[in-house]
Amino acid sequence: MSNTQKFCRASIVLSIRVGNSITIANLKFYDVIVDEVLNSKRNATFKSATVVSKNGESACGIRLKNNGRYLITGQHWRNIISSTACDFKLNLDAATESTKREIYNLFKTRLNCNVTLKI
């Protein structure tokens, strides 16, 4: 599945800053500040959320570093976002400016699910 298709399949695409995290059983919960909601099928407008993922990449979980900035996709209900390794995750602190520009340009107008990203 292409990255563009991951954007189109997701119920939410957002830019976040990671705060604290906690592990309970096989789940990891991240408190995040939402910098921007780029796309939402449910018109999400929240400023903080909880990202939930399986604990460990071998279980299709995602790892987010405390204080890191990410662009992620996932499924959401209210301000809880479920994200897995099958979804899109980009570390914004490590991404090049051209990569960030390419992604953000997809969302300036209506998302075109037929566009292929170079990343």
N, C-alpha and C positions, 0 to 999 in steps of 0.2 A: 504494500500500500504506500502510495506517495505521501510526502508531507502535506501537500495541498489537500489530498483526500482525508488525511487525519484532521485537518482544520474543518473540513466540511462535515465530517462524521460526528465531531464533538458537539456537545450541547453548549460548551463554553470554551473560549480562547481568552486567556488573560495574562497580563504581566503582573508578577508578584515579587514581594520581598519577604524572605523567610525569617520568622522569629524563632520561638521555642518549638521543640518537638518532644514527643513522648511516644514510647512504644508500649502497647498493650497487646499481649498474646502475639499474634503474627501480623498485627497492623501497626503502621507508623502514622501518627497524627502530627501535622505541621500547622502551627499558627502562622498565618500570612497576612500581610498588608497588601491589598489589591491596588496596584498603581493605575491599571487601566484594564477595562473589559473591552477587548477588541471585537469579539463576536459572541453573541448569546442568543440561543433560540428562545429563551424565556425572559428577555429584556432585563438581565441582572444588573443591579446598580450598587451592590454592597461594596464597602471599603475594607472590610476584613473578612477572613474566611478561614476554614479549616480544610487542608488538603489531606486526604486519607489515601494510603497506598499500602500494599502488602509490604512487610518488613523484609527487605533483601531483594537484590536484583534477580537472584535465582528463582524467586517466586513471582517474577514479573513486576516487582515493585520498583519505585523510583527513589533515588536518593537526592535530597536537597540539602545543601549546606546552610547552616545558620548564617544569617545576614547576607545570603546570596540573593541575586536577582535572576528570575527565570521567566520565560514565556512558556506556558504549559497549556495543554488541552485536556479535556476530560468531560465527565458527565457530572451535572450538578443538580442538587436539590436544595433550594434556599441558599445558604452560604456554606454548604459542604460540597467539596469537589472530590470526586474519585478519579484518580489518575494512575495509569499503569505504564509499564514499558511499551505497551502497544500504542499508547498515545504519544503526542509530540512533546518534547521537553528541550528547551534551549537555554543554556547558561548564558545570560545576557552579559555577565561580567567577563566572560571569555570570548564571546562572539565578536567577529569583526564588524566594523561599522557598515560595510557593504552588505553583510548577511542580515543585520538588523534592518537596514533600509529595504532590502528585498522583501522581507516578511511584512514589515509594517505597511509597505506600499500595497500589498494584497488587500488590506483592510480599509484603505482610504475611500474606496467606493464599495459597491456591493461585491462580496467575495465571489470570485470566479473559480469554480471547482475544476475547471479544465486547464488552468495554468500549471505549468511544471516549474518548481523551484530548482535552482542550481545547487542548493545545499543538500 
